[in-house]
C-alpha cells in the first residue's frame, strides 16, 4: 500500500489492516521518491492511500481508503473460508 505517515486516510487504512490482522507491504511515498514515482507511473496519480493489487497476471490500483478496507475485509474473509474448507 502506498501511503505517507501523516495522511489521515492512510492512518484509517493502516488501523483497519491491524484490526483485520492482515499484513500488507507499506511504501511511504514521502520518505522514498522511488515509491512516489512507481505510484504515479502505475496508478496514474500520487493520491494515497493506494493499494496495488496483483492477481492473475494483472495489476490493479485501488484508491480511496474505504474501498481499500472493504477489499481487504473481503480478502480476509475469503481466506478464512478457504482455510476452514481445507
LOGU-63751 format. One record per residue (C-alpha): residue in three letters; chain; x, z, y; residue number from 1. Coordinates in nm, 3 decimals, padded with zeros to 5 digits. Each point is the difference from the previous one (the first is absolute). Example, Ala and Ser with C-alpha at 12.3 -4.5 7.8 and 13.67 -1.06 7.14 Angstrom:
% residues 2
('ALA', 'A', (01.230, 00.780, -00.450), 1) ('SER', 'A', (00.137, -00.066, 00.344), 2) 
This chain:
% residues 86
('UNK', 'A', (00.000, 00.000, 00.000), 1) ('UNK', 'A', (00.134, -00.097, 00.340), 2) ('UNK', 'A', (-00.047, 00.278, 00.253), 3) ('UNK', 'A', (00.165, 00.209, 00.266), 4) ('UNK', 'A', (00.002, 00.380, 00.016), 5) ('UNK', 'A', (-00.190, 00.062, 00.324), 6) ('UNK', 'A', (-00.288, -00.238, -00.075), 7) ('UNK', 'A', (-00.321, 00.205, -00.056), 8) ('UNK', 'A', (-00.152, -00.265, -00.227), 9) ('UNK', 'A', (00.316, -00.001, -00.209), 10) ('UNK', 'A', (-00.012, 00.381, -00.020), 11) ('UNK', 'A', (-00.360, -00.022, -00.124), 12) ('UNK', 'A', (00.104, -00.251, -00.266), 13) ('UNK', 'A', (00.302, 00.207, -00.110), 14) ('UNK', 'A', (-00.220, 00.310, -00.024), 15) ('UNK', 'A', (-00.251, -00.186, -00.215), 16) ('UNK', 'A', (00.278, -00.128, -00.228), 17) ('UNK', 'A', (00.118, 00.359, -00.048), 18) ('UNK', 'A', (-00.357, 00.115, -00.074), 19) ('UNK', 'A', (-00.056, -00.287, -00.247), 20) ('UNK', 'A', (00.343, 00.081, -00.148), 21) ('UNK', 'A', (00.121, -00.357, 00.011), 22) ('UNK', 'A', (00.355, -00.101, 00.085), 23) ('UNK', 'A', (00.059, -00.301, 00.222), 24) ('UNK', 'A', (00.329, -00.115, 00.146), 25) ('UNK', 'A', (-00.001, 00.070, 00.372), 26) ('UNK', 'A', (00.179, -00.229, 00.245), 27) ('UNK', 'A', (00.037, 00.138, 00.351), 28) ('UNK', 'A', (00.002, -00.297, 00.240), 29) ('UNK', 'A', (00.114, 00.217, 00.293), 30) ('UNK', 'A', (00.315, 00.114, -00.181), 31) ('UNK', 'A', (00.088, -00.325, -00.175), 32) ('UNK', 'A', (-00.028, -00.332, 00.189), 33) ('UNK', 'A', (00.028, -00.191, -00.328), 34) ('UNK', 'A', (-00.328, 00.156, -00.120), 35) ('UNK', 'A', (-00.169, -00.102, 00.325), 36) ('UNK', 'A', (00.127, -00.355, -00.046), 37) ('UNK', 'A', (-00.129, -00.005, -00.362), 38) ('UNK', 'A', (-00.341, 00.119, 00.118), 39) ('UNK', 'A', (-00.029, -00.266, 00.269), 40) ('UNK', 'A', (00.129, -00.277, -00.225), 41) ('UNK', 'A', (-00.220, 00.090, -00.295), 42) ('UNK', 'A', (-00.311, 00.144, 00.161), 43) ('UNK', 'A', (00.006, -00.189, 00.326), 44) ('UNK', 'A', (-00.007, 00.301, 00.231), 45) ('UNK', 'A', (00.173, 00.332, 00.066), 46) ('UNK', 'A', (-00.314, 00.211, -00.046), 47) ('UNK', 'A', (00.030, 00.320, -00.202), 48) ('UNK', 'A', (-00.091, 00.136, -00.240), 49) ('UNK', 'A', (00.026, -00.301, -00.224), 50) ('UNK', 'A', (00.007, 00.004, -00.379), 51) ('UNK', 'A', (00.181, -00.286, -00.171), 52) ('UNK', 'A', (-00.173, -00.061, -00.332), 53) ('UNK', 'A', (00.163, -00.206, -00.273), 54) ('UNK', 'A', (-00.212, -00.106, -00.297), 55) ('UNK', 'A', (-00.015, -00.304, -00.224), 56) ('UNK', 'A', (00.287, -00.170, 00.182), 57) ('UNK', 'A', (-00.195, 00.033, 00.326), 58) ('UNK', 'A', (00.077, 00.204, 00.310), 59) ('UNK', 'A', (-00.276, 00.143, 00.216), 60) ('UNK', 'A', (00.039, 00.192, 00.327), 61) ('UNK', 'A', (-00.265, 00.265, 00.056), 62) ('UNK', 'A', (-00.037, 00.142, 00.350), 63) ('UNK', 'A', (-00.230, 00.277, 00.126), 64) ('UNK', 'A', (00.046, 00.355, -00.121), 65) ('UNK', 'A', (-00.349, 00.040, -00.148), 66) ('UNK', 'A', (00.031, -00.326, -00.195), 67) ('UNK', 'A', (00.337, 00.113, -00.136), 68) ('UNK', 'A', (-00.139, 00.339, -00.105), 69) ('UNK', 'A', (-00.301, -00.161, -00.172), 70) ('UNK', 'A', (00.232, -00.240, -00.184), 71) ('UNK', 'A', (00.225, 00.286, -00.116), 72) ('UNK', 'A', (-00.299, 00.210, -00.110), 73) ('UNK', 'A', (-00.132, -00.290, -00.210), 74) ('UNK', 'A', (00.346, -00.065, -00.142), 75) ('UNK', 'A', (00.044, 00.368, -00.095), 76) ('UNK', 'A', (-00.349, 00.014, -00.157), 77) ('UNK', 'A', (00.065, -00.315, -00.205), 78) ('UNK', 'A', (00.333, 00.138, -00.119), 79) ('UNK', 'A', (-00.169, 00.328, -00.102), 80) ('UNK', 'A', (-00.276, -00.188, -00.186), 81) ('UNK', 'A', (00.259, -00.212, -00.178), 82) ('UNK', 'A', (00.200, 00.308, -00.101), 83) ('UNK', 'A', (-00.313, 00.160, -00.150), 84) ('UNK', 'A', (-00.084, -00.306, -00.210), 85) ('UNK', 'A', (00.350, -00.041, -00.143), 86) 
